[in-house]
Amino acid sequence: MAHERVYVAAVGDVPPGQMRCVVVDGLPIALAHVDGVLYAFGDACRHEGGPLSAGVLIDHTVTCPWHGWTYNIRTGKSIVPPVGLRVPSYPVIVEGDRVYIEIEWE
């Protein structure tokens, strides 16, 4: 497997308490800015593919706008039944004003 560091946004592109979707090689990834920290996770809900970046962000959870499935943005883990399903989560690196994520390709 190969790791790739990809530039995805400027820090100011994701205001505190907000989310934004970026697409990396066709892969939709949500960025969330919570308490001064940026998080990156898969933007497609495991239920029916709803856009998580269009959902509700409260603290470290995001709720899908389509059917209410809720995930922890730090781990990608579902926190309401069915507990244990995950969306992918990605390491975020901030250098100055630039936001990068680490993606592992198979």
MIDOSE-1310 file (N, C-alpha, C; in nm, 2 decimals, decimal comma, always signed):
residues 106
mahe	+0,08/-0,12/+0,00/+0,00/+0,00/+0,00/+0,09/+0,12/+0,00; +0,04/+0,22/-0,07/+0,12/+0,35/-0,08/+0,04/+0,46/+0,00; +0,12/+0,54/+0,06/+0,07/+0,66/+0,13/+0,09/+0,78/+0,04; -0,01/+0,87/+0,04/+0,01/+0,99/-0,04/-0,04/+1,11/+0,05
rvyv	+0,04/+1,21/+0,05/+0,00/+1,34/+0,12/-0,06/+1,43/+0,01; -0,18/+1,47/+0,03/-0,25/+1,55/-0,07/-0,30/+1,69/-0,01; -0,27/+1,79/-0,08/-0,32/+1,93/-0,04/-0,47/+1,93/-0,07; -0,55/+1,97/+0,02/-0,70/+1,97/+0,00/-0,77/+2,10/+0,02
aavg	-0,71/+2,20/+0,10/-0,77/+2,32/+0,12/-0,68/+2,42/+0,20; -0,72/+2,54/+0,20/-0,65/+2,64/+0,29/-0,73/+2,64/+0,42; -0,66/+2,67/+0,53/-0,73/+2,66/+0,66/-0,85/+2,75/+0,66; -0,85/+2,86/+0,60/-0,96/+2,95/+0,60/-1,08/+2,90/+0,52
dvpp	-1,06/+2,80/+0,44/-1,17/+2,74/+0,36/-1,27/+2,67/+0,45; -1,23/+2,63/+0,57/-1,32/+2,56/+0,66/-1,33/+2,64/+0,79; -1,43/+2,73/+0,80/-1,44/+2,81/+0,92/-1,47/+2,72/+1,04; -1,44/+2,77/+1,16/-1,47/+2,69/+1,29/-1,62/+2,66/+1,29
gqmr	-1,65/+2,53/+1,33/-1,78/+2,48/+1,34/-1,85/+2,45/+1,21; -1,77/+2,45/+1,10/-1,82/+2,42/+0,97/-1,76/+2,30/+0,91; -1,82/+2,25/+0,80/-1,77/+2,14/+0,72/-1,76/+2,18/+0,57; -1,68/+2,10/+0,50/-1,67/+2,12/+0,36/-1,63/+1,99/+0,29
cvvv	-1,68/+1,97/+0,17/-1,64/+1,85/+0,10/-1,53/+1,88/+0,00; -1,43/+1,79/-0,01/-1,33/+1,80/-0,11/-1,33/+1,66/-0,18; -1,28/+1,66/-0,30/-1,28/+1,54/-0,38/-1,13/+1,51/-0,42; -1,08/+1,39/-0,38/-0,94/+1,36/-0,41/-0,95/+1,23/-0,50
dglp	-0,91/+1,25/-0,62/-0,91/+1,13/-0,72/-1,05/+1,06/-0,72; -1,16/+1,14/-0,72/-1,29/+1,08/-0,72/-1,34/+1,04/-0,59; -1,26/+1,05/-0,48/-1,30/+1,01/-0,35/-1,35/+1,13/-0,27; -1,48/+1,14/-0,23/-1,54/+1,25/-0,15/-1,49/+1,24/-0,01
iala	-1,43/+1,35/+0,04/-1,38/+1,35/+0,18/-1,44/+1,48/+0,24; -1,49/+1,46/+0,36/-1,54/+1,58/+0,44/-1,43/+1,63/+0,53; -1,42/+1,76/+0,54/-1,33/+1,83/+0,63/-1,42/+1,90/+0,73; -1,39/+1,89/+0,86/-1,46/+1,95/+0,97/-1,37/+2,03/+1,06
hvdg	-1,41/+2,15/+1,10/-1,32/+2,23/+1,19/-1,39/+2,24/+1,32; -1,33/+2,17/+1,42/-1,39/+2,17/+1,56/-1,29/+2,21/+1,66; -1,31/+2,31/+1,74/-1,22/+2,35/+1,85/-1,08/+2,37/+1,80; -1,07/+2,43/+1,69/-0,93/+2,47/+1,64/-0,86/+2,35/+1,57
vlya	-0,93/+2,24/+1,55/-0,86/+2,12/+1,49/-0,94/+2,08/+1,37; -0,87/+2,05/+1,26/-0,94/+2,00/+1,14/-0,93/+1,85/+1,13; -1,05/+1,79/+1,10/-1,06/+1,64/+1,08/-1,10/+1,61/+0,94; -1,07/+1,49/+0,89/-1,10/+1,45/+0,76/-1,16/+1,31/+0,77
fgda	-1,27/+1,29/+0,70/-1,34/+1,16/+0,70/-1,42/+1,14/+0,58; -1,45/+1,01/+0,54/-1,53/+0,99/+0,42/-1,66/+1,06/+0,43; -1,70/+1,12/+0,31/-1,81/+1,21/+0,30/-1,94/+1,13/+0,27; -1,93/+1,00/+0,25/-2,05/+0,92/+0,22/-2,10/+0,84/+0,33
crhe	-2,22/+0,86/+0,38/-2,28/+0,78/+0,49/-2,28/+0,63/+0,45; -2,26/+0,55/+0,55/-2,26/+0,40/+0,52/-2,40/+0,35/+0,49; -2,50/+0,42/+0,53/-2,64/+0,38/+0,51/-2,68/+0,38/+0,36; -2,69/+0,50/+0,30/-2,73/+0,51/+0,16/-2,64/+0,62/+0,09
ggpl	-2,53/+0,65/+0,14/-2,43/+0,74/+0,07/-2,46/+0,88/+0,09; -2,54/+0,92/+0,19/-2,57/+1,06/+0,21/-2,45/+1,15/+0,23; -2,45/+1,27/+0,19/-2,33/+1,36/+0,20/-2,31/+1,41/+0,35; -2,22/+1,35/+0,42/-2,21/+1,39/+0,56/-2,17/+1,54/+0,58
sagv	-2,09/+1,59/+0,48/-2,05/+1,73/+0,49/-2,18/+1,83/+0,48; -2,29/+1,78/+0,44/-2,41/+1,86/+0,44/-2,50/+1,83/+0,56; -2,45/+1,75/+0,65/-2,52/+1,71/+0,77/-2,50/+1,81/+0,88; -2,53/+1,77/+1,00/-2,52/+1,85/+1,12/-2,40/+1,82/+1,20
lidh	-2,32/+1,92/+1,23/-2,19/+1,90/+1,31/-2,22/+1,95/+1,45; -2,21/+1,86/+1,55/-2,22/+1,90/+1,69/-2,10/+1,84/+1,76; -2,02/+1,93/+1,82/-1,89/+1,88/+1,88/-1,82/+1,79/+1,79; -1,79/+1,67/+1,83/-1,72/+1,58/+1,75/-1,80/+1,47/+1,68
tvtc	-1,93/+1,51/+1,65/-2,02/+1,42/+1,58/-2,08/+1,48/+1,46; -2,10/+1,40/+1,36/-2,17/+1,45/+1,24/-2,29/+1,36/+1,22; -2,41/+1,42/+1,18/-2,53/+1,34/+1,16/-2,56/+1,36/+1,01; -2,59/+1,25/+0,94/-2,62/+1,24/+0,80/-2,75/+1,32/+0,78
pwhg	-2,76/+1,40/+0,68/-2,89/+1,48/+0,66/-3,00/+1,39/+0,60; -2,97/+1,27/+0,55/-3,07/+1,19/+0,49/-3,15/+1,11/+0,59; -3,08/+1,03/+0,67/-3,16/+0,94/+0,76/-3,11/+0,94/+0,91; -3,02/+1,04/+0,94/-2,98/+1,06/+1,08/-2,88/+0,97/+1,14
wtyn	-2,81/+0,89/+1,05/-2,70/+0,81/+1,11/-2,59/+0,91/+1,16; -2,53/+0,88/+1,27/-2,43/+0,97/+1,34/-2,30/+0,90/+1,36; -2,19/+0,98/+1,33/-2,06/+0,93/+1,34/-1,97/+1,02/+1,42; -1,87/+0,96/+1,48/-1,76/+1,04/+1,55/-1,66/+1,08/+1,44
irtg	-1,64/+1,21/+1,43/-1,55/+1,26/+1,32/-1,40/+1,23/+1,35; -1,37/+1,20/+1,47/-1,23/+1,16/+1,50/-1,19/+1,02/+1,46; -1,29/+0,93/+1,47/-1,26/+0,79/+1,44/-1,34/+0,74/+1,32; -1,44/+0,81/+1,28/-1,53/+0,76/+1,17/-1,63/+0,66/+1,21
ksiv	-1,63/+0,62/+1,34/-1,72/+0,51/+1,39/-1,86/+0,56/+1,42; -1,96/+0,48/+1,38/-2,10/+0,51/+1,40/-2,12/+0,50/+1,55; -2,20/+0,60/+1,60/-2,23/+0,60/+1,74/-2,37/+0,58/+1,78; -2,45/+0,55/+1,67/-2,59/+0,51/+1,70/-2,61/+0,38/+1,62
ppvg	-2,71/+0,30/+1,66/-2,73/+0,17/+1,59/-2,74/+0,19/+1,44; -2,67/+0,11/+1,36/-2,58/+0,00/+1,40/-2,44/+0,05/+1,44; -2,41/+0,04/+1,57/-2,28/+0,08/+1,62/-2,17/-0,01/+1,57; -2,06/+0,05/+1,54/-1,95/-0,02/+1,49/-1,92/+0,00/+1,34
lrvp	-2,02/+0,04/+1,26/-1,99/+0,07/+1,12/-1,90/+0,19/+1,12; -1,82/+0,21/+1,02/-1,73/+0,32/+1,01/-1,73/+0,38/+0,87; -1,70/+0,51/+0,87/-1,66/+0,58/+0,75/-1,51/+0,60/+0,76; -1,43/+0,60/+0,66/-1,29/+0,61/+0,67/-1,25/+0,75/+0,74
sypv	-1,15/+0,75/+0,81/-1,09/+0,88/+0,87/-0,95/+0,89/+0,82; -0,90/+1,01/+0,80/-0,77/+1,04/+0,74/-0,69/+1,13/+0,83; -0,56/+1,11/+0,85/-0,48/+1,20/+0,92/-0,47/+1,34/+0,85; -0,48/+1,45/+0,93/-0,47/+1,58/+0,87/-0,34/+1,65/+0,92
iveg	-0,28/+1,71/+0,82/-0,15/+1,79/+0,85/-0,18/+1,93/+0,81; -0,15/+2,02/+0,90/-0,16/+2,16/+0,87/-0,02/+2,23/+0,87; +0,01/+2,29/+0,76/+0,14/+2,36/+0,75/+0,11/+2,50/+0,71; +0,13/+2,59/+0,80/+0,09/+2,73/+0,77/-0,06/+2,74/+0,75
drvy	-0,09/+2,79/+0,62/-0,23/+2,80/+0,59/-0,28/+2,68/+0,50; -0,19/+2,58/+0,48/-0,23/+2,47/+0,39/-0,27/+2,35/+0,47; -0,38/+2,28/+0,42/-0,43/+2,16/+0,48/-0,40/+2,04/+0,39; -0,34/+1,94/+0,44/-0,31/+1,82/+0,37/-0,38/+1,70/+0,44
ieie	-0,41/+1,60/+0,37/-0,45/+1,47/+0,43/-0,36/+1,36/+0,38; -0,35/+1,26/+0,46/-0,28/+1,14/+0,42/-0,38/+1,03/+0,38; -0,36/+0,98/+0,26/-0,44/+0,88/+0,21/-0,36/+0,76/+0,18; -0,41/+0,64/+0,22/-0,35/+0,51/+0,19/-0,42/+0,45/+0,07
we	-0,35/+0,43/-0,03/-0,41/+0,36/-0,15/-0,36/+0,22/-0,16; -0,45/+0,13/-0,20/-0,42/-0,01/-0,22/-0,35/-0,03/-0,35
